[in-house]
Amino acid sequence: MAEKAKKDNRPTKPAPAKRNFFQKVAAFFVTAGKKLKTFFVNLRAELKRVVWPDRKRLIQSTATVLAICVIIGVLLFVIDTVLSGTLDALGFYSPKVTTTATTTAATTATTTATTAESGTSATTAQAG
């Protein structure tokens, strides 16, 4: 029981003083500035370690990438053309004729005739 009665002799930390808004903002910018500086220092050190290709190897790599792009483009064109022809032959792309123009004209004529009979002007019916 005597052990429980002993107090902890560790020093207590004082409560942190309240910082106002401007001190917090200033601390944020100081921290962000230090992090940015560290980032750019590390970036510069990393770029010094990069082994850049010589002119011959650079041209060879660029030509390889362009050739692969052209081959894939041609391959996709051929596949698209074959699939489009197949679907067209099977009737998936058959055009459907719609008569919306004549239906709209007939509906407008009927609406105009109805509004003329009811005594209102045709321009009011068309504006609404």
TORLUMRO-38413 format. One record per residue (C-alpha): chain; x, y, z; residue in one letter. Coordinates in nm, 2 decimals, padded with zeros to 4 digits, always signed. Layout:
<zamars>
<zamar 'A'; <X; Y; Z>; 'a'>,
...
</zamars>
This chain:
<zamars>
<zamar 'A'; <+00.00; +00.00; +00.00>; 'm'>,
<zamar 'A'; <+00.29; +00.23; +00.06>; 'a'>,
<zamar 'A'; <+00.39; +00.20; -00.31>; 'e'>,
<zamar 'A'; <+00.05; +00.33; -00.42>; 'k'>,
<zamar 'A'; <+00.08; +00.63; -00.19>; 'a'>,
<zamar 'A'; <+00.40; +00.74; -00.36>; 'k'>,
<zamar 'A'; <+00.37; +01.03; -00.60>; 'k'>,
<zamar 'A'; <+00.53; +01.02; -00.94>; 'd'>,
<zamar 'A'; <+00.84; +01.24; -00.93>; 'n'>,
<zamar 'A'; <+00.84; +01.31; -01.31>; 'r'>,
<zamar 'A'; <+00.82; +01.68; -01.39>; 'p'>,
<zamar 'A'; <+00.49; +01.78; -01.54>; 't'>,
<zamar 'A'; <+00.47; +01.97; -01.87>; 'k'>,
<zamar 'A'; <+00.31; +02.31; -01.85>; 'p'>,
<zamar 'A'; <+00.00; +02.35; -02.05>; 'a'>,
<zamar 'A'; <+00.08; +02.49; -02.40>; 'p'>,
<zamar 'A'; <+00.01; +02.85; -02.43>; 'a'>,
<zamar 'A'; <-00.28; +02.93; -02.67>; 'k'>,
<zamar 'A'; <-00.15; +03.05; -03.00>; 'r'>,
<zamar 'A'; <-00.36; +03.29; -03.19>; 'n'>,
<zamar 'A'; <-00.46; +03.25; -03.55>; 'f'>,
<zamar 'A'; <-00.18; +03.45; -03.70>; 'f'>,
<zamar 'A'; <+00.09; +03.25; -03.52>; 'q'>,
<zamar 'A'; <-00.07; +02.93; -03.65>; 'k'>,
<zamar 'A'; <-00.07; +03.06; -04.01>; 'v'>,
<zamar 'A'; <+00.29; +03.18; -03.98>; 'a'>,
<zamar 'A'; <+00.39; +02.84; -03.84>; 'a'>,
<zamar 'A'; <+00.21; +02.66; -04.13>; 'f'>,
<zamar 'A'; <+00.40; +02.87; -04.39>; 'f'>,
<zamar 'A'; <+00.73; +02.82; -04.21>; 'v'>,
<zamar 'A'; <+00.67; +02.44; -04.21>; 't'>,
<zamar 'A'; <+00.56; +02.43; -04.57>; 'a'>,
<zamar 'A'; <+00.86; +02.64; -04.68>; 'g'>,
<zamar 'A'; <+01.10; +02.40; -04.50>; 'k'>,
<zamar 'A'; <+00.93; +02.10; -04.67>; 'k'>,
<zamar 'A'; <+00.95; +02.26; -05.01>; 'l'>,
<zamar 'A'; <+01.31; +02.34; -04.96>; 'k'>,
<zamar 'A'; <+01.38; +01.98; -04.86>; 't'>,
<zamar 'A'; <+01.19; +01.86; -05.17>; 'f'>,
<zamar 'A'; <+01.39; +02.07; -05.41>; 'f'>,
<zamar 'A'; <+01.72; +01.98; -05.25>; 'v'>,
<zamar 'A'; <+01.63; +01.61; -05.28>; 'n'>,
<zamar 'A'; <+01.51; +01.66; -05.64>; 'l'>,
<zamar 'A'; <+01.84; +01.82; -05.74>; 'r'>,
<zamar 'A'; <+02.04; +01.54; -05.58>; 'a'>,
<zamar 'A'; <+01.83; +01.28; -05.76>; 'e'>,
<zamar 'A'; <+01.86; +01.45; -06.10>; 'l'>,
<zamar 'A'; <+02.24; +01.45; -06.05>; 'k'>,
<zamar 'A'; <+02.22; +01.06; -06.03>; 'r'>,
<zamar 'A'; <+02.03; +01.02; -06.35>; 'v'>,
<zamar 'A'; <+02.22; +00.87; -06.64>; 'v'>,
<zamar 'A'; <+02.09; +01.05; -06.95>; 'w'>,
<zamar 'A'; <+02.10; +00.85; -07.28>; 'p'>,
<zamar 'A'; <+02.33; +00.96; -07.56>; 'd'>,
<zamar 'A'; <+02.19; +01.09; -07.89>; 'r'>,
<zamar 'A'; <+02.20; +00.76; -08.07>; 'k'>,
<zamar 'A'; <+02.02; +00.57; -07.80>; 'r'>,
<zamar 'A'; <+01.76; +00.85; -07.77>; 'l'>,
<zamar 'A'; <+01.68; +00.84; -08.14>; 'i'>,
<zamar 'A'; <+01.66; +00.46; -08.13>; 'q'>,
<zamar 'A'; <+01.42; +00.46; -07.84>; 's'>,
<zamar 'A'; <+01.20; +00.73; -08.00>; 't'>,
<zamar 'A'; <+01.18; +00.55; -08.33>; 'a'>,
<zamar 'A'; <+01.09; +00.23; -08.14>; 't'>,
<zamar 'A'; <+00.80; +00.40; -07.96>; 'v'>,
<zamar 'A'; <+00.67; +00.57; -08.28>; 'l'>,
<zamar 'A'; <+00.68; +00.24; -08.47>; 'a'>,
<zamar 'A'; <+00.49; +00.06; -08.19>; 'i'>,
<zamar 'A'; <+00.23; +00.34; -08.20>; 'c'>,
<zamar 'A'; <+00.19; +00.31; -08.57>; 'v'>,
<zamar 'A'; <+00.16; -00.07; -08.56>; 'i'>,
<zamar 'A'; <-00.11; -00.05; -08.29>; 'i'>,
<zamar 'A'; <-00.30; +00.22; -08.48>; 'g'>,
<zamar 'A'; <-00.30; +00.01; -08.80>; 'v'>,
<zamar 'A'; <-00.41; -00.30; -08.60>; 'l'>,
<zamar 'A'; <-00.70; -00.11; -08.44>; 'l'>,
<zamar 'A'; <-00.81; +00.03; -08.77>; 'f'>,
<zamar 'A'; <-00.82; -00.32; -08.93>; 'v'>,
<zamar 'A'; <-01.01; -00.47; -08.63>; 'i'>,
<zamar 'A'; <-01.26; -00.18; -08.64>; 'd'>,
<zamar 'A'; <-01.31; -00.21; -09.01>; 't'>,
<zamar 'A'; <-01.37; -00.58; -08.99>; 'v'>,
<zamar 'A'; <-01.61; -00.55; -08.70>; 'l'>,
<zamar 'A'; <-01.79; -00.26; -08.86>; 's'>,
<zamar 'A'; <-01.83; -00.46; -09.19>; 'g'>,
<zamar 'A'; <-01.95; -00.77; -09.00>; 't'>,
<zamar 'A'; <-02.21; -00.57; -08.80>; 'l'>,
<zamar 'A'; <-02.33; -00.39; -09.11>; 'd'>,
<zamar 'A'; <-02.37; -00.72; -09.29>; 'a'>,
<zamar 'A'; <-02.57; -00.86; -09.00>; 'l'>,
<zamar 'A'; <-02.81; -00.56; -09.01>; 'g'>,
<zamar 'A'; <-02.71; -00.38; -08.69>; 'f'>,
<zamar 'A'; <-02.66; -00.06; -08.88>; 'y'>,
<zamar 'A'; <-02.98; -00.06; -09.09>; 's'>,
<zamar 'A'; <-03.11; +00.30; -09.12>; 'p'>,
<zamar 'A'; <-03.45; +00.37; -08.98>; 'k'>,
<zamar 'A'; <-03.66; +00.62; -09.17>; 'v'>,
<zamar 'A'; <-03.85; +00.86; -08.94>; 't'>,
<zamar 'A'; <-04.12; +01.10; -09.04>; 't'>,
<zamar 'A'; <-04.08; +01.35; -08.76>; 't'>,
<zamar 'A'; <-04.08; +01.65; -09.00>; 'a'>,
<zamar 'A'; <-04.42; +01.57; -09.15>; 't'>,
<zamar 'A'; <-04.56; +01.48; -08.80>; 't'>,
<zamar 'A'; <-04.44; +01.81; -08.66>; 't'>,
<zamar 'A'; <-04.59; +02.01; -08.95>; 'a'>,
<zamar 'A'; <-04.92; +01.83; -08.91>; 'a'>,
<zamar 'A'; <-04.93; +01.89; -08.54>; 't'>,
<zamar 'A'; <-04.84; +02.26; -08.59>; 't'>,
<zamar 'A'; <-05.12; +02.30; -08.84>; 'a'>,
<zamar 'A'; <-05.37; +02.14; -08.61>; 't'>,
<zamar 'A'; <-05.26; +02.35; -08.32>; 't'>,
<zamar 'A'; <-05.29; +02.67; -08.53>; 't'>,
<zamar 'A'; <-05.64; +02.58; -08.65>; 'a'>,
<zamar 'A'; <-05.75; +02.50; -08.30>; 't'>,
<zamar 'A'; <-05.62; +02.83; -08.16>; 't'>,
<zamar 'A'; <-05.78; +03.02; -08.44>; 'a'>,
<zamar 'A'; <-06.12; +02.86; -08.36>; 'e'>,
<zamar 'A'; <-06.09; +02.93; -07.99>; 's'>,
<zamar 'A'; <-06.03; +03.30; -08.05>; 'g'>,
<zamar 'A'; <-05.67; +03.34; -07.94>; 't'>,
<zamar 'A'; <-05.40; +03.45; -08.18>; 's'>,
<zamar 'A'; <-05.17; +03.20; -08.35>; 'a'>,
<zamar 'A'; <-04.86; +03.39; -08.24>; 't'>,
<zamar 'A'; <-04.95; +03.35; -07.87>; 't'>,
<zamar 'A'; <-04.98; +02.97; -07.91>; 'a'>,
<zamar 'A'; <-04.65; +02.95; -08.09>; 'q'>,
<zamar 'A'; <-04.47; +03.16; -07.83>; 'a'>,
<zamar 'A'; <-04.59; +02.94; -07.54>; 'g'>,
</zamars>
